[in-house]
């Protein structure tokens, strides 16, 4: 009988991969680092918060194993669990920078953000993604999706950043779970009771055929160990998130009037020959094409009247302000978008890959320049797209491509500033905004920042919408309003007394000055996301658990890393 890997729990997964006698767990159950946000909601916490962090060896190679326990809160990422992952990856990054090779390996068993700690989950996932992008410059970053829960939500975006993804044939990979798509878009879009449809769309064998995972292996521990070992010694492939011309060609050419089965899409994918795509920069149009805040503020800040682009849902322009060239980017509604699920400004396949193209174009242009142009992300995204075709093609990778581009730009010295003028929801926010050095937000009650719509969040957490709204009043980690979000410490500034819909010239000048101040504040500082842990709100308690996890993990790492 095969030595099943899938049937093990999270801690057993880590132990099973490591050479005998080398398993050392960091911040384990005896450290009792429980989430402080669950008990106030009537949920029993777990003493490791569902994340196992271990160091050891695989065939004498030094590795870090991060394993998710799907049996606890569906493997959802909250503050403590997210901090354990991001802090351990940061420590491995520092070791590799100093010439000590340690390979990071992550075992996915997660639905994504833990909705009871939604805002912390989004912050943590962006910080995890930042570390993965940095680590890829030194070592392969390997992900394993055994089965059970799979890899969904924001963590499927994270999976898209990995050098190599290994899955068993019992695994699934997708941004949106079938139940969430049905809730948001209706049963005609995706029938969550149709198991055959689900597996043929987001199952690992289909993902292998269309390049979203790199290997599908038997559910056998020894086979998985052998596959990991071979990946660690092989030459790394280019990141999947850099296949911009391929996916833009695919998305431009695909005929959505046809019925797209998994088999038909696979055939289309395999015969595709990529064509280099022109970078779509905004110009002046003939009339207003949207009333969204993202559209209006792009126009206000760039001075472009009635902005338009060859990709109408993505506006980008280089504008010189105060002697400094800045690239402004906004995702806006396009009522004629060929993908119906993104016509209200959601971030979908085309938007993710186009933003990635626009950001990487700025990186390339400034590659040999001492001073890199700032990139301003104007944020007004109601969510990611919820659709069958989006899942079939791989929307998780499209959003990962955008997040990767922003993180790469920042790590190469581009100040990345996010300006929240409207909603900042879910995967849309992860792809367009959360990789910013500095986040600025307008103080407006209409702005919503969260991981999921209230209707879907209520369904997933088994609450009524009224119960959900009551819970958000008590727990800032779940707050939907921008003032509640500001208490977490993620914002550089919350700007009050601005009319978001009809700003005066003085209002626009104040925002422009705030952007300049934010850009200047990044000079001479590190190019990571650590600023959000140093604000007065973060230090006053907004990121207290995160800071504690990072301190304790660093202490244990000093003691334990000497064994490697």
KOLDREN-699571 format. One record per residue (C-alpha): x negated, y negated, z; residue number from 1. Coordinates in Angstrom, 3 decimals, padded with zeros to 6 digits. Example, Ala and Ser with C-alpha at 12.3 -4.5 7.8 and 13.67 -1.06 7.14 Angstrom:
2
<<-012.300 004.500 007.800> 1>,
<<-013.670 001.060 007.140> 2>,
This chain:
564
<<000.000 000.000 000.000> 1>,
<<-001.212 -003.494 -000.790> 2>,
<<-002.554 -005.602 002.072> 3>,
<<000.225 -008.215 001.808> 4>,
<<-000.815 -011.836 002.251> 5>,
<<002.663 -013.325 001.898> 6>,
<<004.028 -011.444 004.905> 7>,
<<001.489 -012.991 007.301> 8>,
<<002.192 -016.143 009.310> 9>,
<<000.236 -019.385 009.039> 10>,
<<-002.476 -018.524 011.583> 11>,
<<-002.830 -014.995 010.228> 12>,
<<-003.336 -016.432 006.734> 13>,
<<-006.348 -018.429 007.903> 14>,
<<-007.841 -015.486 009.802> 15>,
<<-007.278 -013.076 006.910> 16>,
<<-009.270 -015.201 004.459> 17>,
<<-012.317 -015.740 006.655> 18>,
<<-015.281 -013.421 007.137> 19>,
<<-014.937 -011.382 010.301> 20>,
<<-016.079 -013.254 013.406> 21>,
<<-016.254 -016.702 011.764> 22>,
<<-012.725 -018.002 012.503> 23>,
<<-012.785 -021.115 014.716> 24>,
<<-009.549 -023.033 015.179> 25>,
<<-009.579 -026.776 015.817> 26>,
<<-006.782 -028.493 017.739> 27>,
<<-005.054 -025.199 018.353> 28>,
<<-001.967 -024.458 020.488> 29>,
<<-003.857 -024.802 023.777> 30>,
<<-004.565 -028.449 022.954> 31>,
<<-000.785 -029.005 022.976> 32>,
<<-000.737 -031.793 020.438> 33>,
<<003.015 -031.837 019.899> 34>,
<<004.982 -034.296 017.846> 35>,
<<006.318 -037.086 020.082> 36>,
<<009.182 -037.743 017.643> 37>,
<<011.129 -034.473 017.806> 38>,
<<012.338 -034.185 021.390> 39>,
<<014.169 -037.549 021.245> 40>,
<<016.157 -035.981 018.386> 41>,
<<016.950 -032.813 020.315> 42>,
<<014.379 -030.675 018.465> 43>,
<<011.931 -028.424 020.292> 44>,
<<008.360 -029.300 019.221> 45>,
<<005.589 -026.785 018.582> 46>,
<<002.196 -027.005 020.246> 47>,
<<000.238 -026.956 016.965> 48>,
<<002.921 -028.896 015.042> 49>,
<<002.988 -026.209 012.387> 50>,
<<-000.532 -026.801 011.039> 51>,
<<-003.503 -024.496 011.604> 52>,
<<-006.943 -026.006 011.022> 53>,
<<-009.882 -023.585 011.044> 54>,
<<-013.506 -023.559 010.012> 55>,
<<-015.389 -020.425 009.063> 56>,
<<-016.838 -018.638 006.063> 57>,
<<-015.684 -016.796 002.953> 58>,
<<-018.434 -014.518 001.677> 59>,
<<-020.887 -016.626 003.731> 60>,
<<-019.703 -019.898 002.139> 61>,
<<-018.687 -022.564 004.648> 62>,
<<-015.008 -023.454 004.354> 63>,
<<-012.260 -025.443 006.021> 64>,
<<-008.883 -023.698 006.006> 65>,
<<-005.689 -025.727 006.445> 66>,
<<-002.669 -023.468 006.751> 67>,
<<000.989 -024.513 006.982> 68>,
<<003.495 -022.608 009.085> 69>,
<<006.705 -022.655 007.076> 70>,
<<008.635 -021.061 009.924> 71>,
<<008.383 -024.353 011.866> 72>,
<<010.519 -027.128 010.398> 73>,
<<010.133 -025.662 006.929> 74>,
<<006.439 -026.561 006.943> 75>,
<<007.437 -030.236 006.881> 76>,
<<004.720 -032.860 007.358> 77>,
<<005.131 -035.278 010.274> 78>,
<<002.729 -037.539 012.121> 79>,
<<000.681 -034.994 014.089> 80>,
<<000.647 -032.334 011.369> 81>,
<<-000.238 -034.901 008.722> 82>,
<<-003.000 -036.385 010.867> 83>,
<<-004.506 -032.925 011.444> 84>,
<<-004.715 -032.365 007.702> 85>,
<<-006.014 -035.791 006.658> 86>,
<<-008.506 -036.090 009.538> 87>,
<<-009.989 -032.637 008.937> 88>,
<<-010.350 -033.364 005.209> 89>,
<<-012.082 -036.633 006.089> 90>,
<<-014.571 -034.793 008.288> 91>,
<<-015.293 -032.315 005.484> 92>,
<<-015.756 -035.216 003.092> 93>,
<<-018.341 -036.778 005.396> 94>,
<<-020.222 -033.466 005.682> 95>,
<<-020.328 -033.112 001.901> 96>,
<<-021.518 -036.691 001.494> 97>,
<<-024.434 -035.793 003.772> 98>,
<<-025.344 -032.796 001.621> 99>,
<<-023.730 -030.068 003.741> 100>,
<<-021.395 -028.119 001.462> 101>,
<<-018.045 -027.195 002.990> 102>,
<<-015.200 -026.126 000.714> 103>,
<<-011.651 -027.255 001.623> 104>,
<<-008.875 -024.691 001.125> 105>,
<<-005.194 -025.427 001.779> 106>,
<<-002.426 -022.847 002.112> 107>,
<<000.927 -024.370 001.116> 108>,
<<004.168 -023.301 002.750> 109>,
<<006.113 -026.527 002.896> 110>,
<<009.219 -028.396 001.875> 111>,
<<007.267 -031.662 001.924> 112>,
<<007.996 -034.531 004.282> 113>,
<<009.536 -033.616 007.639> 114>,
<<012.697 -035.692 007.423> 115>,
<<012.899 -036.220 011.196> 116>,
<<009.573 -038.069 010.830> 117>,
<<010.042 -039.235 007.269> 118>,
<<008.020 -042.454 007.326> 119>,
<<005.059 -040.783 009.041> 120>,
<<005.279 -037.938 006.549> 121>,
<<005.007 -040.291 003.577> 122>,
<<002.074 -042.160 005.124> 123>,
<<000.288 -038.916 005.965> 124>,
<<000.783 -037.404 002.517> 125>,
<<-000.708 -040.505 000.873> 126>,
<<-003.690 -040.279 003.230> 127>,
<<-004.132 -036.563 002.492> 128>,
<<-004.044 -037.290 -001.234> 129>,
<<-006.692 -039.963 -000.838> 130>,
<<-009.076 -037.489 000.795> 131>,
<<-008.488 -034.850 -001.880> 132>,
<<-009.277 -037.288 -004.698> 133>,
<<-012.514 -038.240 -002.910> 134>,
<<-013.485 -034.624 -002.158> 135>,
<<-013.160 -033.553 -005.798> 136>,
<<-016.328 -035.558 -006.504> 137>,
<<-018.304 -033.129 -004.349> 138>,
<<-016.662 -029.690 -004.251> 139>,
<<-013.730 -027.771 -005.723> 140>,
<<-010.545 -028.264 -003.709> 141>,
<<-008.535 -025.035 -003.712> 142>,
<<-004.842 -024.600 -002.952> 143>,
<<-002.969 -021.344 -002.357> 144>,
<<000.819 -020.970 -002.605> 145>,
<<001.647 -017.560 -001.143> 146>,
<<005.468 -017.492 -001.317> 147>,
<<008.184 -017.857 001.320> 148>,
<<008.869 -021.624 001.292> 149>,
<<006.532 -022.600 -001.556> 150>,
<<005.247 -026.123 -002.250> 151>,
<<007.869 -028.839 -002.569> 152>,
<<008.464 -032.541 -002.029> 153>,
<<005.551 -034.856 -001.408> 154>,
<<003.254 -031.897 -000.866> 155>,
<<003.897 -030.704 -004.419> 156>,
<<002.446 -034.072 -005.489> 157>,
<<-000.527 -033.276 -003.239> 158>,
<<-000.841 -029.854 -004.903> 159>,
<<-001.094 -031.582 -008.270> 160>,
<<-004.303 -033.269 -007.103> 161>,
<<-006.134 -029.989 -006.419> 162>,
<<-008.957 -028.671 -008.544> 163>,
<<-007.451 -025.180 -008.580> 164>,
<<-004.039 -023.800 -007.550> 165>,
<<-003.676 -020.078 -006.886> 166>,
<<-000.209 -018.538 -006.393> 167>,
<<001.366 -015.145 -005.976> 168>,
<<004.334 -014.160 -008.107> 169>,
<<006.527 -014.858 -005.074> 170>,
<<005.686 -018.578 -005.049> 171>,
<<007.563 -021.662 -006.248> 172>,
<<006.265 -025.146 -007.026> 173>,
<<008.465 -028.174 -007.597> 174>,
<<008.981 -031.758 -006.509> 175>,
<<012.678 -031.495 -005.741> 176>,
<<014.345 -028.441 -004.268> 177>,
<<017.346 -027.143 -006.237> 178>,
<<019.735 -028.090 -003.410> 179>,
<<018.469 -031.683 -003.403> 180>,
<<018.813 -031.995 -007.195> 181>,
<<022.354 -030.663 -006.974> 182>,
<<023.139 -033.142 -004.173> 183>,
<<021.701 -036.096 -006.110> 184>,
<<022.604 -035.238 -009.710> 185>,
<<025.378 -032.629 -009.562> 186>,
<<025.714 -028.906 -010.132> 187>,
<<025.739 -029.342 -013.908> 188>,
<<022.188 -030.686 -013.675> 189>,
<<020.849 -027.858 -011.514> 190>,
<<022.920 -025.051 -009.996> 191>,
<<021.209 -024.233 -006.701> 192>,
<<023.018 -020.877 -006.528> 193>,
<<021.502 -019.654 -009.819> 194>,
<<018.415 -017.829 -008.593> 195>,
<<017.374 -016.695 -012.074> 196>,
<<017.401 -020.287 -013.311> 197>,
<<015.395 -021.429 -010.292> 198>,
<<012.656 -018.819 -010.668> 199>,
<<012.445 -019.265 -014.439> 200>,
<<012.035 -023.013 -013.953> 201>,
<<009.797 -023.455 -010.912> 202>,
<<008.512 -019.935 -010.229> 203>,
<<004.753 -019.360 -010.329> 204>,
<<004.720 -017.312 -013.540> 205>,
<<006.403 -020.129 -015.449> 206>,
<<004.067 -022.664 -013.812> 207>,
<<001.067 -020.616 -014.980> 208>,
<<002.310 -020.627 -018.595> 209>,
<<002.578 -024.422 -018.596> 210>,
<<-000.639 -025.318 -016.787> 211>,
<<000.732 -026.351 -013.391> 212>,
<<-001.016 -023.515 -011.546> 213>,
<<-004.313 -021.935 -012.536> 214>,
<<-003.919 -018.309 -011.459> 215>,
<<-001.110 -015.974 -010.405> 216>,
<<-002.434 -013.024 -008.416> 217>,
<<-001.142 -009.928 -006.661> 218>,
<<000.154 -010.275 -003.133> 219>,
<<-003.009 -008.706 -001.808> 220>,
<<-005.372 -010.392 000.645> 221>,
<<-008.547 -008.974 -000.880> 222>,
<<-007.501 -010.072 -004.372> 223>,
<<-006.845 -013.602 -003.088> 224>,
<<-010.225 -013.743 -001.320> 225>,
<<-011.989 -012.571 -004.485> 226>,
<<-010.135 -015.197 -006.565> 227>,
<<-011.053 -017.983 -004.138> 228>,
<<-014.699 -016.906 -004.118> 229>,
<<-014.861 -016.905 -007.911> 230>,
<<-013.344 -020.401 -008.040> 231>,
<<-015.878 -021.769 -005.556> 232>,
<<-018.796 -020.606 -007.687> 233>,
<<-017.347 -021.481 -011.117> 234>,
<<-017.693 -024.794 -012.907> 235>,
<<-014.732 -026.975 -011.989> 236>,
<<-012.210 -027.872 -014.684> 237>,
<<-011.195 -031.518 -015.225> 238>,
<<-008.388 -032.625 -012.932> 239>,
<<-004.898 -031.842 -014.235> 240>,
<<-003.951 -035.425 -013.395> 241>,
<<-006.299 -036.772 -016.085> 242>,
<<-004.438 -035.124 -019.002> 243>,
<<-002.801 -038.430 -019.891> 244>,
<<-002.894 -038.239 -023.699> 245>,
<<-001.578 -034.657 -023.635> 246>,
<<001.455 -035.434 -021.493> 247>,
<<002.236 -038.751 -023.142> 248>,
<<002.184 -037.020 -026.531> 249>,
<<004.418 -034.303 -025.115> 250>,
<<006.901 -036.768 -023.638> 251>,
<<006.977 -039.020 -026.707> 252>,
<<007.577 -036.129 -029.101> 253>,
<<010.025 -033.989 -027.146> 254>,
<<013.596 -033.981 -028.486> 255>,
<<015.845 -034.130 -025.446> 256>,
<<018.993 -033.651 -027.496> 257>,
<<018.047 -029.983 -027.753> 258>,
<<018.713 -027.396 -025.058> 259>,
<<015.403 -026.723 -023.327> 260>,
<<015.069 -023.279 -021.815> 261>,
<<011.877 -022.327 -019.957> 262>,
<<010.882 -020.093 -022.877> 263>,
<<011.421 -022.854 -025.449> 264>,
<<009.477 -025.387 -023.382> 265>,
<<006.580 -022.941 -022.932> 266>,
<<006.316 -022.480 -026.698> 267>,
<<006.418 -026.261 -027.219> 268>,
<<003.753 -026.799 -024.546> 269>,
<<001.358 -024.249 -026.006> 270>,
<<001.432 -025.595 -029.570> 271>,
<<001.061 -029.258 -028.620> 272>,
<<-001.920 -031.179 -029.980> 273>,
<<-002.551 -034.381 -027.985> 274>,
<<-002.912 -037.723 -029.745> 275>,
<<-004.626 -040.675 -028.097> 276>,
<<-002.009 -043.128 -026.882> 277>,
<<-002.233 -046.927 -026.940> 278>,
<<-002.077 -048.636 -023.539> 279>,
<<001.314 -050.381 -023.253> 280>,
<<000.849 -053.943 -021.996> 281>,
<<003.790 -056.263 -021.447> 282>,
<<004.592 -059.251 -023.623> 283>,
<<007.336 -061.823 -023.910> 284>,
<<010.745 -060.552 -024.981> 285>,
<<013.849 -062.175 -026.391> 286>,
<<016.182 -061.699 -023.446> 287>,
<<016.415 -060.422 -019.888> 288>,
<<016.414 -056.617 -019.924> 289>,
<<016.962 -055.999 -016.193> 290>,
<<018.214 -057.680 -013.053> 291>,
<<016.106 -055.534 -010.770> 292>,
<<013.795 -057.175 -008.254> 293>,
<<010.829 -055.308 -009.686> 294>,
<<011.538 -056.852 -013.092> 295>,
<<012.150 -060.356 -011.749> 296>,
<<009.083 -060.450 -009.509> 297>,
<<006.869 -059.143 -012.311> 298>,
<<008.072 -062.103 -014.375> 299>,
<<007.656 -064.581 -011.496> 300>,
<<004.113 -063.495 -010.688> 301>,
<<002.813 -063.053 -014.235> 302>,
<<004.638 -065.982 -015.795> 303>,
<<005.801 -063.746 -018.664> 304>,
<<009.321 -064.727 -019.750> 305>,
<<011.656 -061.779 -020.365> 306>,
<<008.805 -059.236 -020.125> 307>,
<<008.986 -056.154 -022.309> 308>,
<<006.746 -053.245 -023.256> 309>,
<<006.516 -050.345 -025.695> 310>,
<<007.299 -048.243 -022.609> 311>,
<<010.153 -050.415 -021.305> 312>,
<<010.256 -048.824 -017.834> 313>,
<<006.613 -049.719 -017.083> 314>,
<<005.441 -053.325 -017.207> 315>,
<<001.733 -054.138 -016.963> 316>,
<<-000.185 -057.341 -017.576> 317>,
<<-003.587 -058.891 -016.876> 318>,
<<-003.177 -062.389 -015.469> 319>,
<<-005.852 -064.721 -014.179> 320>,
<<-004.989 -066.429 -010.883> 321>,
<<-007.385 -068.647 -008.933> 322>,
<<-010.222 -067.649 -011.231> 323>,
<<-009.644 -063.916 -010.733> 324>,
<<-008.183 -061.491 -013.259> 325>,
<<-005.534 -059.202 -011.742> 326>,
<<-003.566 -056.343 -013.289> 327>,
<<000.108 -056.386 -012.293> 328>,
<<002.205 -053.214 -012.640> 329>,
<<005.931 -052.726 -012.067> 330>,
<<008.324 -049.838 -012.703> 331>,
<<011.708 -051.174 -013.820> 332>,
<<015.104 -049.895 -015.011> 333>,
<<015.483 -048.996 -018.678> 334>,
<<019.129 -048.288 -019.591> 335>,
<<018.000 -046.670 -022.848> 336>,
<<015.342 -044.392 -021.348> 337>,
<<015.306 -041.042 -023.157> 338>,
<<015.280 -039.395 -019.713> 339>,
<<018.722 -040.218 -018.233> 340>,
<<017.653 -039.566 -014.638> 341>,
<<015.345 -042.595 -014.552> 342>,
<<017.521 -045.288 -016.078> 343>,
<<017.937 -047.114 -012.750> 344>,
<<014.249 -047.608 -012.092> 345>,
<<013.399 -044.213 -010.664> 346>,
<<009.889 -042.845 -011.196> 347>,
<<009.943 -039.976 -013.645> 348>,
<<007.651 -038.140 -016.031> 349>,
<<007.006 -040.993 -018.452> 350>,
<<006.635 -043.536 -015.647> 351>,
<<004.111 -041.462 -013.699> 352>,
<<001.880 -040.760 -016.686> 353>,
<<002.144 -044.326 -018.025> 354>,
<<001.180 -045.907 -014.706> 355>,
<<-001.759 -043.478 -014.553> 356>,
<<-002.804 -044.594 -018.043> 357>,
<<-002.515 -048.298 -017.212> 358>,
<<-004.513 -047.973 -013.983> 359>,
<<-007.237 -045.811 -015.527> 360>,
<<-007.518 -048.298 -018.378> 361>,
<<-008.400 -051.002 -015.833> 362>,
<<-010.933 -048.653 -014.217> 363>,
<<-012.569 -047.976 -017.577> 364>,
<<-012.685 -051.642 -018.563> 365>,
<<-014.359 -052.604 -015.278> 366>,
<<-016.618 -049.565 -014.989> 367>,
<<-019.868 -051.511 -015.377> 368>,
<<-018.715 -054.703 -013.680> 369>,
<<-019.861 -055.620 -010.203> 370>,
<<-016.505 -057.164 -009.326> 371>,
<<-013.492 -054.972 -010.098> 372>,
<<-010.154 -056.551 -010.887> 373>,
<<-007.445 -056.259 -008.221> 374>,
<<-004.441 -054.107 -009.120> 375>,
<<-001.064 -055.391 -007.887> 376>,
<<001.711 -052.790 -007.649> 377>,
<<005.105 -054.509 -007.524> 378>,
<<007.311 -051.978 -005.745> 379>,
<<011.033 -051.544 -006.347> 380>,
<<011.623 -047.819 -006.814> 381>,
<<014.921 -046.221 -005.701> 382>,
<<013.391 -042.717 -005.764> 383>,
<<011.825 -040.178 -008.057> 384>,
<<013.905 -038.600 -010.818> 385>,
<<016.149 -035.672 -009.914> 386>,
<<016.594 -033.535 -013.009> 387>,
<<016.229 -030.102 -014.547> 388>,
<<013.998 -031.233 -017.431> 389>,
<<011.809 -033.195 -015.022> 390>,
<<011.224 -030.091 -012.898> 391>,
<<010.686 -027.865 -015.922> 392>,
<<007.980 -030.126 -017.359> 393>,
<<006.390 -030.840 -013.972> 394>,
<<007.346 -034.176 -012.446> 395>,
<<005.183 -033.393 -009.416> 396>,
<<002.094 -033.587 -011.644> 397>,
<<003.250 -036.836 -013.260> 398>,
<<003.604 -038.496 -009.862> 399>,
<<000.290 -036.995 -008.753> 400>,
<<-001.338 -038.532 -011.845> 401>,
<<-000.152 -041.994 -010.822> 402>,
<<-001.186 -041.591 -007.181> 403>,
<<-004.556 -040.187 -008.294> 404>,
<<-005.192 -043.161 -010.580> 405>,
<<-004.445 -045.697 -007.832> 406>,
<<-006.632 -043.794 -005.328> 407>,
<<-009.468 -043.514 -007.852> 408>,
<<-009.274 -047.235 -008.616> 409>,
<<-009.463 -048.110 -004.937> 410>,
<<-012.348 -045.721 -004.305> 411>,
<<-014.239 -047.304 -007.204> 412>,
<<-013.870 -050.766 -005.695> 413>,
<<-010.624 -052.147 -007.113> 414>,
<<-008.511 -053.841 -004.430> 415>,
<<-005.079 -052.194 -004.721> 416>,
<<-002.280 -054.314 -003.243> 417>,
<<001.307 -053.120 -002.955> 418>,
<<004.080 -055.727 -002.846> 419>,
<<007.421 -054.284 -001.701> 420>,
<<010.186 -056.485 -003.133> 421>,
<<012.914 -053.833 -003.321> 422>,
<<013.357 -050.217 -002.311> 423>,
<<010.423 -047.892 -001.728> 424>,
<<011.806 -044.381 -001.643> 425>,
<<010.327 -040.915 -001.598> 426>,
<<008.019 -039.627 -004.333> 427>,
<<008.471 -042.886 -006.184> 428>,
<<006.733 -044.703 -003.329> 429>,
<<004.003 -042.059 -003.095> 430>,
<<003.289 -042.482 -006.804> 431>,
<<003.585 -046.262 -006.918> 432>,
<<002.555 -048.088 -003.771> 433>,
<<001.331 -045.863 -000.971> 434>,
<<-002.239 -045.643 -002.264> 435>,
<<-002.627 -049.412 -001.719> 436>,
<<-005.413 -050.920 000.399> 437>,
<<-002.852 -053.392 001.675> 438>,
<<000.937 -053.276 001.703> 439>,
<<002.959 -056.493 001.796> 440>,
<<006.747 -056.463 002.162> 441>,
<<009.493 -059.048 001.965> 442>,
<<011.500 -059.279 005.179> 443>,
<<014.911 -058.451 003.752> 444>,
<<017.695 -056.252 005.099> 445>,
<<018.439 -054.843 001.636> 446>,
<<015.008 -053.217 001.376> 447>,
<<014.993 -049.515 002.180> 448>,
<<011.836 -047.498 002.826> 449>,
<<012.306 -043.767 003.313> 450>,
<<011.663 -040.249 002.046> 451>,
<<015.158 -039.408 000.834> 452>,
<<018.611 -040.861 000.316> 453>,
<<020.865 -040.781 003.375> 454>,
<<023.254 -038.294 001.760> 455>,
<<020.512 -035.775 000.983> 456>,
<<018.705 -036.344 004.289> 457>,
<<021.952 -035.705 006.181> 458>,
<<022.505 -032.497 004.265> 459>,
<<018.977 -031.187 004.780> 460>,
<<018.901 -032.069 008.504> 461>,
<<022.479 -030.794 008.959> 462>,
<<023.828 -034.114 010.229> 463>,
<<026.588 -036.417 009.163> 464>,
<<025.516 -039.728 007.646> 465>,
<<026.845 -041.438 010.792> 466>,
<<024.695 -039.180 012.987> 467>,
<<021.686 -039.845 010.770> 468>,
<<022.168 -043.609 011.009> 469>,
<<022.476 -043.362 014.793> 470>,
<<019.250 -041.342 014.989> 471>,
<<017.329 -043.907 012.934> 472>,
<<018.164 -046.577 015.516> 473>,
<<016.312 -044.580 018.191> 474>,
<<013.427 -043.187 016.154> 475>,
<<011.322 -045.631 014.039> 476>,
<<009.833 -042.635 012.265> 477>,
<<013.196 -042.233 010.516> 478>,
<<014.085 -045.909 010.082> 479>,
<<015.375 -046.980 006.688> 480>,
<<014.929 -050.742 007.195> 481>,
<<011.734 -052.654 006.505> 482>,
<<011.514 -054.118 010.022> 483>,
<<011.622 -050.653 011.544> 484>,
<<008.965 -049.563 009.071> 485>,
<<006.761 -052.495 010.030> 486>,
<<006.442 -051.175 013.591> 487>,
<<004.384 -048.231 012.282> 488>,
<<001.490 -050.538 011.373> 489>,
<<001.308 -049.739 007.663> 490>,
<<001.959 -053.303 006.495> 491>,
<<-000.651 -055.999 006.004> 492>,
<<002.112 -058.574 006.301> 493>,
<<005.905 -058.789 006.515> 494>,
<<006.791 -062.051 004.767> 495>,
<<009.883 -063.806 006.119> 496>,
<<012.037 -066.644 004.802> 497>,
<<011.688 -065.657 001.153> 498>,
<<014.741 -065.386 -001.083> 499>,
<<014.089 -062.036 -002.807> 500>,
<<016.676 -062.490 -005.566> 501>,
<<016.370 -066.214 -006.315> 502>,
<<013.025 -067.381 -004.939> 503>,
<<012.049 -071.022 -005.032> 504>,
<<008.739 -072.178 -006.497> 505>,
<<007.525 -072.486 -002.919> 506>,
<<008.560 -068.873 -002.220> 507>,
<<006.588 -067.648 -005.231> 508>,
<<003.567 -069.719 -004.226> 509>,
<<003.682 -068.231 -000.727> 510>,
<<003.693 -064.684 -002.103> 511>,
<<000.850 -065.522 -004.480> 512>,
<<-001.171 -066.918 -001.588> 513>,
<<-000.421 -063.834 000.512> 514>,
<<-001.662 -061.638 -002.345> 515>,
<<-004.896 -063.651 -002.531> 516>,
<<-005.373 -063.311 001.236> 517>,
<<-004.758 -059.566 001.039> 518>,
<<-007.260 -059.184 -001.794> 519>,
<<-009.871 -061.201 000.097> 520>,
<<-009.320 -059.116 003.228> 521>,
<<-010.556 -056.012 001.368> 522>,
<<-013.964 -057.499 000.523> 523>,
<<-016.862 -055.785 002.208> 524>,
<<-014.619 -053.123 003.718> 525>,
<<-014.336 -049.433 003.048> 526>,
<<-012.311 -048.336 000.042> 527>,
<<-010.086 -045.880 001.902> 528>,
<<-006.743 -046.286 003.712> 529>,
<<-008.117 -046.756 007.236> 530>,
<<-006.834 -050.340 007.497> 531>,
<<-003.345 -049.082 008.306> 532>,
<<-004.705 -047.456 011.479> 533>,
<<-006.281 -050.689 012.724> 534>,
<<-003.357 -053.143 012.622> 535>,
<<-001.992 -054.461 015.910> 536>,
<<001.253 -052.526 015.343> 537>,
<<-000.638 -049.269 014.741> 538>,
<<-002.796 -049.769 017.834> 539>,
<<000.213 -050.775 019.930> 540>,
<<001.795 -047.372 019.386> 541>,
<<002.856 -047.219 015.749> 542>,
<<000.167 -044.646 014.930> 543>,
<<-000.696 -043.565 018.467> 544>,
<<-000.389 -039.839 017.790> 545>,
<<-002.419 -040.137 014.572> 546>,
<<-005.226 -041.966 016.351> 547>,
<<-005.251 -039.412 019.168> 548>,
<<-005.417 -036.491 016.723> 549>,
<<-008.330 -038.090 014.876> 550>,
<<-010.283 -038.716 018.097> 551>,
<<-009.796 -035.191 019.487> 552>,
<<-010.531 -033.523 016.167> 553>,
<<-013.768 -035.468 015.800> 554>,
<<-014.854 -034.358 019.300> 555>,
<<-014.145 -030.705 018.548> 556>,
<<-015.792 -030.963 015.149> 557>,
<<-019.050 -032.166 016.727> 558>,
<<-019.020 -029.094 018.944> 559>,
<<-017.901 -026.537 016.398> 560>,
<<-019.492 -027.544 013.111> 561>,
<<-022.900 -026.403 014.364> 562>,
<<-021.815 -022.782 013.938> 563>,
<<-021.572 -023.132 010.177> 564>,
